[in-house]
Amino acid sequence: MAQESPKNSAAEIPVTSNGQLEDSHEHSFNRDLKRSLPVGLGLSETKITSHGFDSTKEGVEAGPFPGSSASPKSSVVSPSSTAASRLAGQGCDLIIPTGGRTQQKSGPVVLADEVKNPAMEKLELVRKWSLNTYKCTRQIISEKLGRGSRTVDLELEAQIDILRDNKKKYENILRLAQTLSNQLFQMVHTQRQLGDAFADLSLKSLELHEEFGYNADTQKLLAKNGETLLGAINFFIASVNTLVNKTIEDTLLTVKQYESARIEYDAYRTDLEELNLGPRDANTLPKIEQSQQLFQVHKEKYDKMRNDVSIKLKFLEENKVKVLHNQLVLFHNAIAAYFAGNQKQLEQTLKQFHIKLKTPGADAPSWLEEQ
């Protein structure tokens, strides 16, 4: 090649035995160095040393390397303040730290909020649930052993006991009414079959035509009245079943939530009382404060559930009286009219309570559907 690269020229600088450059090659080294520098950057604006940057002097210096046996350190070309300002004006992205290494800008760094770990959240929920379960279990055992104290609302507890006792009695009435309905259904079905048999014999026995005919009409009339009574009883059963298994059960579910809130309230109340009886120092004061906060939270929950139970018991009592009054009147009038043989009164009772009877055989499948 006609012209060697700056890297090769710099690599061929001879060094004397004491580590200094020979004067005969100093001029050629400076010429090669000018070629290696970027355009617009003068030699007077740079300085080359074997140790780093020095912005107080201008020109090119080649200092002695420390030690004659050590290999010479690589020279570092660094722009001065004037050159740095020119590079900055051209939008250069090079940053030269004091260590002498060039780094590339990576743009603005945005520190995002620490992402919450779902596993840690679940673990914290499990820990809180375990601690709450332990406290409640300890409270229940203490109450059963007679060691712990419990909060009692005498008026509310009495109402709850009456409700549970009434629910058992209503369930017994419901079972008996269902038994009566099943038995009456079997009797009506038998009467209808017996009426059909009498009617068939009245047609085939000419000498007993009238006798068989009277019995057929009587059994059919009894079956019809039995179906009317059966409709009234089934309506009574449906209404009482709704009252017992939906309305009362919903109130008792709220009562269970109230009792759970009461146990939690007493558990944290006992915990706070034990901490208040102990010493007060730098270690126990944070625990007492935290326990006070948890106690207040569960106290508010307990008060809310107690208020909810009181309201539901009040509405349940009003609804129960209204429903049972109508259903008991219906049951009495229907039974009395049936056994008195008053068909007109029986039908009037069903109209009074807007009860519609199903037509016999209306739900039965047709002959084609059976095939």
C-alpha positions as a Markdown table, in Angstrom:
| # | Residue | x | y | z |
|---|---|---|---|---|
| 1 | Met | 0.0 | 0.0 | 0.0 |
| 2 | Ala | 1.1 | 3.6 | -0.6 |
| 3 | Gln | -0.1 | 4.7 | 2.8 |
| 4 | Glu | -0.1 | 2.7 | 6.0 |
| 5 | Ser | -2.9 | 2.9 | 8.4 |
| 6 | Pro | -2.5 | 5.0 | 11.6 |
| 7 | Lys | -2.7 | 1.8 | 13.6 |
| 8 | Asn | 0.3 | 0.3 | 11.9 |
| 9 | Ser | 2.4 | 3.5 | 12.2 |
| 10 | Ala | 1.7 | 3.7 | 15.8 |
| 11 | Ala | 2.7 | 0.1 | 16.3 |
| 12 | Glu | 6.1 | 0.6 | 14.7 |
| 13 | Ile | 7.4 | 3.4 | 17.0 |
| 14 | Pro | 10.8 | 2.3 | 18.2 |
| 15 | Val | 11.6 | 2.6 | 21.9 |
| 16 | Thr | 15.1 | 2.9 | 23.4 |
| 17 | Ser | 16.4 | 0.8 | 26.1 |
| 18 | Asn | 15.3 | 3.3 | 28.8 |
| 19 | Gly | 11.7 | 3.4 | 27.5 |
| 20 | Gln | 12.0 | 6.8 | 25.6 |
| 21 | Leu | 11.0 | 7.5 | 22.0 |
| 22 | Glu | 13.8 | 8.1 | 19.4 |
| 23 | Asp | 13.9 | 11.8 | 18.2 |
| 24 | Ser | 14.3 | 10.7 | 14.5 |
| 25 | His | 10.9 | 9.2 | 14.4 |
| 26 | Glu | 9.0 | 11.9 | 16.4 |
| 27 | His | 8.2 | 14.0 | 13.3 |
| 28 | Ser | 6.7 | 11.0 | 11.4 |
| 29 | Phe | 4.7 | 9.9 | 14.4 |
| 30 | Asn | 3.1 | 13.4 | 14.7 |
| 31 | Arg | 2.2 | 13.4 | 11.0 |
| 32 | Asp | 0.6 | 9.9 | 11.3 |
| 33 | Leu | -1.3 | 11.0 | 14.4 |
| 34 | Lys | -2.8 | 14.0 | 12.5 |
| 35 | Arg | -4.1 | 11.7 | 9.9 |
| 36 | Ser | -5.7 | 9.4 | 12.5 |
| 37 | Leu | -7.6 | 12.3 | 14.2 |
| 38 | Pro | -11.1 | 13.1 | 13.0 |
| 39 | Val | -11.7 | 16.1 | 10.8 |
| 40 | Gly | -12.1 | 19.4 | 12.7 |
| 41 | Leu | -10.0 | 18.1 | 15.7 |
| 42 | Gly | -6.6 | 19.7 | 15.8 |
| 43 | Leu | -3.5 | 18.2 | 17.2 |
| 44 | Ser | -3.1 | 21.2 | 19.6 |
| 45 | Glu | -6.5 | 20.2 | 21.2 |
| 46 | Thr | -5.3 | 16.7 | 22.2 |
| 47 | Lys | -2.8 | 15.2 | 24.5 |
| 48 | Ile | -1.5 | 11.7 | 24.7 |
| 49 | Thr | -0.2 | 10.2 | 27.9 |
| 50 | Ser | 0.3 | 6.7 | 29.2 |
| 51 | His | -1.9 | 7.3 | 32.3 |
| 52 | Gly | -5.1 | 9.1 | 31.3 |
| 53 | Phe | -6.4 | 12.6 | 30.6 |
| 54 | Asp | -4.7 | 15.9 | 31.4 |
| 55 | Ser | -6.6 | 19.0 | 30.1 |
| 56 | Thr | -4.1 | 21.6 | 31.5 |
| 57 | Lys | -1.5 | 21.1 | 28.7 |
| 58 | Glu | -1.6 | 21.1 | 24.9 |
| 59 | Gly | 0.5 | 19.3 | 22.4 |
| 60 | Val | 1.6 | 15.7 | 22.1 |
| 61 | Glu | 3.6 | 14.1 | 24.8 |
| 62 | Ala | 5.0 | 10.6 | 25.0 |
| 63 | Gly | 6.0 | 10.0 | 28.6 |
| 64 | Pro | 8.2 | 7.2 | 29.7 |
| 65 | Phe | 6.6 | 3.9 | 30.6 |
| 66 | Pro | 7.1 | 2.8 | 34.2 |
| 67 | Gly | 9.7 | 0.1 | 34.2 |
| 68 | Ser | 11.9 | -1.1 | 31.5 |
| 69 | Ser | 10.6 | -4.6 | 31.4 |
| 70 | Ala | 6.9 | -3.9 | 31.5 |
| 71 | Ser | 5.0 | -3.7 | 28.2 |
| 72 | Pro | 3.9 | -0.1 | 27.3 |
| 73 | Lys | 0.2 | 0.8 | 28.0 |
| 74 | Ser | -2.0 | 1.6 | 25.1 |
| 75 | Ser | -2.4 | 5.3 | 24.4 |
| 76 | Val | -5.9 | 6.9 | 24.7 |
| 77 | Val | -7.0 | 9.8 | 22.5 |
| 78 | Ser | -9.3 | 12.1 | 24.4 |
| 79 | Pro | -10.8 | 15.3 | 23.1 |
| 80 | Ser | -10.3 | 18.5 | 25.1 |
| 81 | Ser | -13.1 | 20.8 | 26.3 |
| 82 | Thr | -13.2 | 22.6 | 22.9 |
| 83 | Ala | -13.5 | 19.4 | 21.0 |
| 84 | Ala | -16.1 | 18.1 | 23.4 |
| 85 | Ser | -18.2 | 21.1 | 22.8 |
| 86 | Arg | -18.0 | 20.6 | 19.0 |
| 87 | Leu | -19.0 | 17.0 | 19.4 |
| 88 | Ala | -21.9 | 17.9 | 21.7 |
| 89 | Gly | -23.1 | 20.5 | 19.1 |
| 90 | Gln | -23.2 | 17.8 | 16.4 |
| 91 | Gly | -25.5 | 15.6 | 18.6 |
| 92 | Cys | -22.9 | 13.0 | 19.4 |
| 93 | Asp | -24.1 | 10.3 | 21.7 |
| 94 | Leu | -20.7 | 9.5 | 23.2 |
| 95 | Ile | -20.2 | 9.9 | 26.9 |
| 96 | Ile | -16.6 | 9.8 | 28.2 |
| 97 | Pro | -16.4 | 9.1 | 31.9 |
| 98 | Thr | -13.4 | 9.8 | 34.0 |
| 99 | Gly | -12.2 | 6.2 | 33.7 |
| 100 | Gly | -11.4 | 6.8 | 30.0 |
| 101 | Arg | -14.0 | 4.4 | 28.5 |
| 102 | Thr | -16.6 | 5.4 | 26.0 |
| 103 | Gln | -20.2 | 4.3 | 26.6 |
| 104 | Gln | -23.3 | 4.6 | 24.5 |
| 105 | Lys | -26.3 | 6.5 | 25.9 |
| 106 | Ser | -29.3 | 4.3 | 26.5 |
| 107 | Gly | -31.9 | 7.1 | 26.6 |
| 108 | Pro | -34.0 | 8.0 | 29.6 |
| 109 | Val | -34.4 | 5.3 | 32.2 |
| 110 | Val | -37.9 | 4.9 | 33.8 |
| 111 | Leu | -38.0 | 3.0 | 37.1 |
| 112 | Ala | -41.3 | 1.1 | 37.1 |
| 113 | Asp | -43.1 | 0.2 | 40.2 |
| 114 | Glu | -42.3 | -3.1 | 41.7 |
| 115 | Val | -44.6 | -5.7 | 40.2 |
| 116 | Lys | -46.6 | -7.5 | 42.9 |
| 117 | Asn | -46.1 | -11.2 | 43.1 |
| 118 | Pro | -49.4 | -13.1 | 43.0 |
| 119 | Ala | -47.9 | -16.0 | 44.9 |
| 120 | Met | -46.9 | -13.7 | 47.7 |
| 121 | Glu | -50.4 | -12.2 | 47.8 |
| 122 | Lys | -51.9 | -15.6 | 48.1 |
| 123 | Leu | -49.4 | -16.6 | 50.8 |
| 124 | Glu | -50.4 | -13.5 | 52.7 |
| 125 | Leu | -54.1 | -14.3 | 52.4 |
| 126 | Val | -53.4 | -17.9 | 53.6 |
| 127 | Arg | -51.4 | -16.5 | 56.6 |
| 128 | Lys | -54.2 | -14.1 | 57.6 |
| 129 | Trp | -56.9 | -16.8 | 57.2 |
| 130 | Ser | -54.8 | -19.3 | 59.3 |
| 131 | Leu | -54.3 | -16.7 | 62.1 |
| 132 | Asn | -58.0 | -15.8 | 62.1 |
| 133 | Thr | -59.0 | -19.5 | 62.2 |
| 134 | Tyr | -56.6 | -20.2 | 65.0 |
| 135 | Lys | -58.0 | -17.4 | 67.1 |
| 136 | Cys | -61.6 | -18.3 | 66.5 |
| 137 | Thr | -60.9 | -22.0 | 67.2 |
| 138 | Arg | -59.2 | -21.1 | 70.5 |
| 139 | Gln | -62.2 | -18.9 | 71.4 |
| 140 | Ile | -64.7 | -21.7 | 70.7 |
| 141 | Ile | -62.8 | -24.2 | 72.8 |
| 142 | Ser | -62.4 | -21.7 | 75.6 |
| 143 | Glu | -66.2 | -21.1 | 75.7 |
| 144 | Lys | -67.0 | -24.8 | 75.7 |
| 145 | Leu | -64.5 | -25.5 | 78.5 |
| 146 | Gly | -66.0 | -22.6 | 80.4 |
| 147 | Arg | -62.8 | -20.6 | 80.5 |
| 148 | Gly | -63.5 | -17.9 | 78.0 |
| 149 | Ser | -66.1 | -15.2 | 78.1 |
| 150 | Arg | -68.6 | -14.5 | 75.3 |
| 151 | Thr | -70.8 | -11.6 | 74.3 |
| 152 | Val | -74.5 | -12.3 | 74.7 |
| 153 | Asp | -77.5 | -10.2 | 73.5 |
| 154 | Leu | -80.2 | -11.8 | 75.7 |
| 155 | Glu | -83.2 | -10.4 | 73.7 |
| 156 | Leu | -81.7 | -11.3 | 70.3 |
| 157 | Glu | -80.7 | -14.8 | 71.5 |
| 158 | Ala | -84.2 | -15.5 | 72.8 |
| 159 | Gln | -85.7 | -14.5 | 69.4 |
| 160 | Ile | -83.3 | -16.8 | 67.6 |
| 161 | Asp | -84.1 | -19.7 | 69.9 |
| 162 | Ile | -87.8 | -19.2 | 69.3 |
| 163 | Leu | -87.3 | -19.1 | 65.5 |
| 164 | Arg | -85.3 | -22.4 | 65.5 |
| 165 | Asp | -87.9 | -24.1 | 67.6 |
| 166 | Asn | -90.7 | -22.9 | 65.4 |
| 167 | Lys | -88.9 | -24.0 | 62.3 |
| 168 | Lys | -88.8 | -27.6 | 63.7 |
| 169 | Lys | -92.5 | -27.5 | 64.4 |
| 170 | Tyr | -93.4 | -26.1 | 61.0 |
| 171 | Glu | -91.3 | -28.8 | 59.4 |
| 172 | Asn | -93.3 | -31.4 | 61.3 |
| 173 | Ile | -96.6 | -29.9 | 60.1 |
| 174 | Leu | -95.2 | -29.9 | 56.6 |
| 175 | Arg | -94.3 | -33.6 | 56.7 |
| 176 | Leu | -97.8 | -34.5 | 58.1 |
| 177 | Ala | -99.5 | -32.5 | 55.4 |
| 178 | Gln | -97.5 | -34.2 | 52.7 |
| 179 | Thr | -98.4 | -37.6 | 54.1 |
| 180 | Leu | -102.1 | -36.6 | 54.1 |
| 181 | Ser | -101.8 | -35.4 | 50.5 |
| 182 | Asn | -100.2 | -38.7 | 49.4 |
| 183 | Gln | -102.9 | -40.7 | 51.2 |
| 184 | Leu | -105.7 | -38.5 | 49.8 |
| 185 | Phe | -104.2 | -38.9 | 46.3 |
| 186 | Gln | -104.3 | -42.7 | 46.6 |
| 187 | Met | -107.9 | -42.6 | 47.9 |
| 188 | Val | -109.0 | -40.3 | 45.0 |
| 189 | His | -107.3 | -42.5 | 42.5 |
| 190 | Thr | -109.0 | -45.6 | 44.0 |
| 191 | Gln | -112.4 | -43.9 | 44.1 |
| 192 | Arg | -112.1 | -42.9 | 40.4 |
| 193 | Gln | -111.2 | -46.5 | 39.4 |
| 194 | Leu | -114.1 | -47.8 | 41.5 |
| 195 | Gly | -116.5 | -45.4 | 39.9 |
| 196 | Asp | -115.4 | -46.5 | 36.4 |
| 197 | Ala | -115.9 | -50.2 | 37.5 |
| 198 | Phe | -119.5 | -49.5 | 38.7 |
| 199 | Ala | -120.3 | -47.6 | 35.5 |
| 200 | Asp | -119.1 | -50.5 | 33.4 |
| 201 | Leu | -121.2 | -53.0 | 35.4 |
| 202 | Ser | -124.3 | -50.8 | 35.2 |
| 203 | Leu | -124.1 | -51.1 | 31.4 |
| 204 | Lys | -123.6 | -54.9 | 31.4 |
| 205 | Ser | -126.0 | -55.8 | 34.3 |
| 206 | Leu | -129.5 | -54.8 | 33.3 |
| 207 | Glu | -131.1 | -56.1 | 36.5 |
| 208 | Leu | -128.7 | -54.0 | 38.6 |
| 209 | His | -128.4 | -51.0 | 36.3 |
| 210 | Glu | -129.7 | -48.4 | 38.7 |
| 211 | Glu | -127.8 | -49.7 | 41.7 |
| 212 | Phe | -124.5 | -49.7 | 39.9 |
| 213 | Gly | -125.2 | -46.4 | 38.4 |
| 214 | Tyr | -125.9 | -44.7 | 41.8 |
| 215 | Asn | -122.6 | -46.0 | 43.2 |
| 216 | Ala | -120.7 | -44.9 | 40.1 |
| 217 | Asp | -122.0 | -41.4 | 40.4 |
| 218 | Thr | -121.2 | -41.3 | 44.1 |
| 219 | Gln | -117.7 | -42.4 | 43.7 |
| 220 | Lys | -117.1 | -40.0 | 40.8 |
| 221 | Leu | -118.4 | -37.2 | 42.9 |
| 222 | Leu | -116.2 | -38.1 | 45.9 |
| 223 | Ala | -113.2 | -38.3 | 43.5 |
| 224 | Lys | -114.0 | -34.9 | 42.1 |
| 225 | Asn | -114.3 | -33.4 | 45.6 |
| 226 | Gly | -111.2 | -35.2 | 46.7 |
| 227 | Glu | -109.3 | -33.6 | 43.8 |
| 228 | Thr | -110.6 | -30.2 | 44.9 |
| 229 | Leu | -109.4 | -30.9 | 48.5 |
| 230 | Leu | -106.1 | -32.2 | 47.2 |
| 231 | Gly | -105.5 | -28.9 | 45.3 |
| 232 | Ala | -106.2 | -26.9 | 48.5 |
| 233 | Ile | -103.8 | -29.1 | 50.6 |
| 234 | Asn | -101.0 | -28.9 | 47.9 |
| 235 | Phe | -101.4 | -25.2 | 47.9 |
| 236 | Phe | -101.1 | -25.1 | 51.7 |
| 237 | Ile | -98.0 | -27.4 | 51.5 |
| 238 | Ala | -96.3 | -25.2 | 48.8 |
| 239 | Ser | -96.8 | -22.0 | 50.8 |
| 240 | Val | -95.6 | -23.5 | 54.1 |
| 241 | Asn | -92.6 | -25.1 | 52.3 |
| 242 | Thr | -91.6 | -21.6 | 50.9 |
| 243 | Leu | -91.9 | -20.1 | 54.4 |
| 244 | Val | -89.8 | -22.8 | 56.1 |
| 245 | Asn | -87.2 | -23.7 | 53.5 |
| 246 | Lys | -86.6 | -20.3 | 52.0 |
| 247 | Thr | -87.7 | -17.4 | 54.2 |
| 248 | Ile | -86.8 | -18.9 | 57.6 |
| 249 | Glu | -83.7 | -20.6 | 56.1 |
| 250 | Asp | -82.5 | -17.3 | 54.7 |
| 251 | Thr | -82.9 | -15.7 | 58.1 |
| 252 | Leu | -81.1 | -18.5 | 59.8 |
| 253 | Leu | -78.2 | -18.1 | 57.3 |
| 254 | Thr | -77.9 | -14.5 | 58.5 |
| 255 | Val | -78.0 | -15.7 | 62.1 |
| 256 | Lys | -75.0 | -18.1 | 61.3 |
| 257 | Gln | -73.0 | -15.1 | 59.9 |
| 258 | Tyr | -73.9 | -13.1 | 63.0 |
| 259 | Glu | -72.6 | -15.9 | 65.3 |
| 260 | Ser | -69.4 | -16.2 | 63.3 |
| 261 | Ala | -68.9 | -12.4 | 63.6 |
| 262 | Arg | -69.6 | -12.7 | 67.3 |
| 263 | Ile | -66.9 | -15.4 | 67.7 |
| 264 | Glu | -64.4 | -13.3 | 65.8 |
| 265 | Tyr | -65.2 | -10.3 | 67.9 |
| 266 | Asp | -64.8 | -12.1 | 71.2 |
| 267 | Ala | -61.5 | -13.7 | 69.9 |
| 268 | Tyr | -59.9 | -10.4 | 69.1 |
| 269 | Arg | -61.4 | -8.8 | 72.2 |
| 270 | Thr | -59.8 | -11.5 | 74.4 |
| 271 | Asp | -56.5 | -11.1 | 72.5 |
| 272 | Leu | -56.5 | -7.3 | 73.1 |
| 273 | Glu | -57.3 | -7.8 | 76.8 |
| 274 | Glu | -54.4 | -10.2 | 77.2 |
| 275 | Leu | -52.0 | -7.7 | 75.6 |
| 276 | Asn | -53.3 | -4.8 | 77.8 |
| 277 | Leu | -52.6 | -6.9 | 80.9 |
| 278 | Gly | -48.9 | -7.5 | 79.9 |
| 279 | Pro | -46.0 | -5.0 | 80.0 |
| 280 | Arg | -45.9 | -1.9 | 77.8 |
| 281 | Asp | -42.6 | -1.4 | 76.1 |
| 282 | Ala | -41.2 | -0.7 | 72.6 |
| 283 | Asn | -41.9 | -4.2 | 71.5 |
| 284 | Thr | -45.4 | -4.6 | 72.8 |
| 285 | Leu | -46.8 | -1.2 | 71.9 |
| 286 | Pro | -47.0 | -1.8 | 68.2 |
| 287 | Lys | -48.7 | -5.2 | 68.8 |
| 288 | Ile | -51.2 | -3.5 | 71.1 |
| 289 | Glu | -52.0 | -0.9 | 68.5 |
| 290 | Gln | -52.4 | -3.4 | 65.7 |
| 291 | Ser | -54.6 | -5.6 | 68.0 |
| 292 | Gln | -56.7 | -2.5 | 68.8 |
| 293 | Gln | -57.3 | -1.8 | 65.1 |
| 294 | Leu | -58.3 | -5.4 | 64.4 |
| 295 | Phe | -60.6 | -5.4 | 67.4 |
| 296 | Gln | -62.3 | -2.2 | 66.1 |
| 297 | Val | -62.8 | -3.8 | 62.6 |
| 298 | His | -64.4 | -6.9 | 64.0 |
| 299 | Lys | -66.5 | -4.9 | 66.4 |
| 300 | Glu | -68.0 | -2.9 | 63.6 |
| 301 | Lys | -68.7 | -6.1 | 61.7 |
| 302 | Tyr | -70.4 | -7.7 | 64.7 |
| 303 | Asp | -72.6 | -4.6 | 65.3 |
| 304 | Lys | -73.6 | -4.6 | 61.6 |
| 305 | Met | -74.5 | -8.3 | 61.6 |
| 306 | Arg | -76.5 | -7.9 | 64.9 |
| 307 | Asn | -78.5 | -5.1 | 63.3 |
| 308 | Asp | -79.1 | -7.2 | 60.2 |
| 309 | Val | -80.4 | -10.1 | 62.2 |
| 310 | Ser | -82.8 | -7.9 | 64.2 |
| 311 | Ile | -84.3 | -6.4 | 61.0 |
| 312 | Lys | -84.7 | -9.8 | 59.4 |
| 313 | Leu | -86.4 | -11.3 | 62.4 |
| 314 | Lys | -88.8 | -8.4 | 62.5 |
| 315 | Phe | -89.8 | -8.8 | 58.8 |
| 316 | Leu | -89.9 | -12.6 | 59.1 |
| 317 | Glu | -92.4 | -12.4 | 62.0 |
| 318 | Glu | -94.7 | -10.1 | 60.0 |
| 319 | Asn | -94.5 | -12.3 | 56.9 |
| 320 | Lys | -95.0 | -15.5 | 58.9 |
| 321 | Val | -98.2 | -14.2 | 60.5 |
| 322 | Lys | -99.7 | -13.1 | 57.2 |
| 323 | Val | -98.8 | -16.2 | 55.3 |
| 324 | Leu | -99.9 | -18.7 | 58.0 |
| 325 | His | -103.1 | -16.8 | 58.7 |
| 326 | Asn | -104.3 | -17.2 | 55.1 |
| 327 | Gln | -103.1 | -20.8 | 54.7 |
| 328 | Leu | -104.7 | -22.0 | 58.0 |
| 329 | Val | -108.0 | -20.5 | 57.0 |
| 330 | Leu | -107.8 | -22.2 | 53.6 |
| 331 | Phe | -106.9 | -25.6 | 55.1 |
| 332 | His | -109.7 | -25.4 | 57.7 |
| 333 | Asn | -112.5 | -24.3 | 55.2 |
| 334 | Ala | -111.4 | -26.9 | 52.6 |
| 335 | Ile | -111.3 | -29.8 | 55.1 |
| 336 | Ala | -114.7 | -28.8 | 56.7 |
| 337 | Ala | -116.5 | -28.4 | 53.4 |
| 338 | Tyr | -115.1 | -31.7 | 52.0 |
| 339 | Phe | -116.2 | -33.9 | 55.0 |
| 340 | Ala | -119.5 | -32.0 | 55.2 |
| 341 | Gly | -120.2 | -32.9 | 51.6 |
| 342 | Asn | -120.6 | -29.2 | 50.7 |
| 343 | Gln | -119.3 | -29.2 | 47.2 |
| 344 | Lys | -120.3 | -25.6 | 46.6 |
| 345 | Gln | -118.5 | -24.3 | 49.7 |
| 346 | Leu | -115.4 | -26.3 | 48.7 |
| 347 | Glu | -115.3 | -24.8 | 45.3 |
| 348 | Gln | -115.9 | -21.3 | 46.7 |
| 349 | Thr | -112.9 | -21.8 | 49.1 |
| 350 | Leu | -110.6 | -22.5 | 46.1 |
| 351 | Lys | -111.9 | -19.5 | 44.2 |
| 352 | Gln | -111.3 | -17.3 | 47.3 |
| 353 | Phe | -107.6 | -18.2 | 47.3 |
| 354 | His | -107.2 | -18.2 | 43.5 |
| 355 | Ile | -106.3 | -21.9 | 43.3 |
| 356 | Lys | -106.6 | -23.4 | 39.8 |
| 357 | Leu | -107.0 | -27.2 | 39.6 |
| 358 | Lys | -105.4 | -29.2 | 37.0 |
| 359 | Thr | -107.7 | -31.1 | 34.6 |
| 360 | Pro | -107.4 | -34.9 | 35.3 |
| 361 | Gly | -105.3 | -36.4 | 32.6 |
| 362 | Ala | -104.1 | -33.1 | 31.3 |
| 363 | Asp | -100.4 | -34.0 | 32.0 |
| 364 | Ala | -100.8 | -37.6 | 30.8 |
| 365 | Pro | -99.1 | -38.4 | 27.5 |
| 366 | Ser | -101.2 | -39.0 | 24.4 |
| 367 | Trp | -101.6 | -42.4 | 22.8 |
| 368 | Leu | -99.1 | -41.5 | 20.0 |
| 369 | Glu | -96.5 | -40.2 | 22.6 |
| 370 | Glu | -96.8 | -43.5 | 24.5 |
| 371 | Gln | -96.2 | -45.4 | 21.3 |
